[in-house]
Structure formats: C-alpha cells, structure tokens
Amino acid sequence: MTLSQPRPATRILIAPDRAAPPVPCEECGYPALRIAKLVDEAGEALATLLVCTNCRAHTPFPEIPAPRS
C-alpha cells in the first residue's frame, strides 16, 4: 500500500437477524444498546463491542486534523 491509496476502513456490524433485544444505554437512557462486531475490510472479526445506536446517531464524527506542512 502506498500513501496515495486510501487505507481500508474497519466497519461496525450489528446483525439484526440474531441480535438480542436492545437494552437501556447508560448515557442516553434509551433502549438502544446492542452487541456489534468490529470487522476489517476482509470481513474478519476484530472485536465484539457494545454500541448505542441512539448515541452514535447523535454524535458527530471526530474532526481529522489538517496535515502539517
């Protein structure tokens, strides 16, 4: 991979067909906390984590700092 090529991104997947019902989130209080998997570009599972779909929808993406010159 060279610097001109974009780095493959990891993804968060929530499997709705076999997911447990959501539970209340400690942050927002809504029943939106779900079990998710963090997967790489090849689809390999990297980790299992808890994701609040309500908080995530209202949280802006972090700003990426400008490159130094």
C-alpha positions as CSV (number, residue, x, y, z in Angstrom):
1,M,0.0,0.0,0.0
2,T,1.3,3.4,-0.9
3,L,0.5,6.8,0.6
4,S,-1.7,7.7,-2.4
5,Q,-4.0,4.7,-1.8
6,P,-6.8,5.0,0.8
7,R,-6.4,2.7,3.8
8,P,-9.2,0.1,4.0
9,A,-11.5,1.0,6.9
10,T,-12.9,-1.2,9.6
11,R,-16.7,-1.4,10.0
12,I,-19.1,-2.0,12.8
13,L,-21.7,-4.6,12.1
14,I,-24.9,-5.2,14.0
15,A,-26.6,-8.5,13.0
16,P,-30.3,-7.8,13.2
17,D,-31.3,-11.4,12.5
18,R,-29.6,-12.9,15.6
19,A,-29.3,-9.9,17.8
20,A,-30.7,-9.8,21.3
21,P,-33.2,-7.1,22.1
22,P,-31.6,-3.7,22.9
23,V,-31.1,-2.7,26.5
24,P,-31.1,0.8,28.0
25,C,-27.9,2.8,27.4
26,E,-26.2,4.3,30.5
27,E,-25.5,7.5,28.6
28,C,-28.8,8.4,26.9
29,G,-31.3,6.1,28.7
30,Y,-32.9,4.9,25.5
31,P,-33.2,1.1,24.9
32,A,-30.7,1.2,22.0
33,L,-27.6,-0.6,23.3
34,R,-26.7,-3.5,21.0
35,I,-23.9,-6.1,20.6
36,A,-21.8,-5.4,17.5
37,K,-18.7,-6.7,15.8
38,L,-15.8,-4.6,14.6
39,V,-14.7,-6.2,11.3
40,D,-11.8,-5.4,8.9
41,E,-12.0,-4.9,5.1
42,A,-11.9,-8.7,4.6
43,G,-14.8,-9.3,6.9
44,E,-12.7,-10.8,9.7
45,A,-14.0,-10.1,13.2
46,L,-11.5,-7.9,15.2
47,A,-13.6,-7.4,18.3
48,T,-17.0,-7.5,19.9
49,L,-18.3,-4.4,21.4
50,L,-21.5,-2.6,22.7
51,V,-22.9,0.2,20.5
52,C,-25.7,2.6,21.4
53,T,-27.4,3.3,18.1
54,N,-29.1,6.4,19.6
55,C,-25.9,8.0,20.9
56,R,-24.0,7.1,17.8
57,A,-26.6,8.7,15.5
58,H,-26.3,12.0,17.5
59,T,-22.5,12.0,18.0
60,P,-20.6,13.9,15.2
61,F,-17.6,12.2,13.7
62,P,-14.3,13.5,15.2
63,E,-12.5,16.1,13.2
64,I,-9.4,14.9,11.4
65,P,-6.5,17.4,12.0
66,A,-5.1,19.0,8.9
67,P,-1.7,17.7,7.8
68,R,1.3,19.6,8.9
69,S,3.3,21.5,6.3
